[in-house]
Amino acid sequence: MAGDRAAASDWKAKAVASLDAIADPDDREVIQRDIDSLPL
């Protein structure tokens, strides 16, 4: 985050939006867990 919480939130939203492009449910779950672990 480097102190820029607004930019971090924007990037998190982009990551969430891109989940639909991940075809494999197992892969999508791994990425979702990573996103969920972000301190935002």
N, C-alpha and C positions, 0 to 999 in steps of 0.2 A: 504494500500500500504506500510505503514511503511518505506517509502523512497526507496523501491526497485521497481522502475517503470518497469524495464524489466520483473521481475517476475509477477507483476500485469498484464502486457500486455499478458503474456503467459497464465495466468489463465483466463483472459477475453476471449482470443481466444478459450480456452477449453470450456468455458461456451457457447459461440456462437455455437461451433461445436456440443454441446450436445442438442441444441434446437430441432434438427430433431427427437430425441428420445422421445419428449413430444408429445403424441398423441392428446391430447385435445387442439384445437386451442386457446381456452380462457386461459388455463393454460400457453400455450406457449407465448401468448401475454403479460401476467403478467411478466413472466421471461424476455422476450425481453425488456420490459420497464425498468426493474431493471438494466439489462446489459447496456442499452442505457444511463442510468443516471450516470454510472461510469465516473469519471473525467479523462479519458485516451484519 
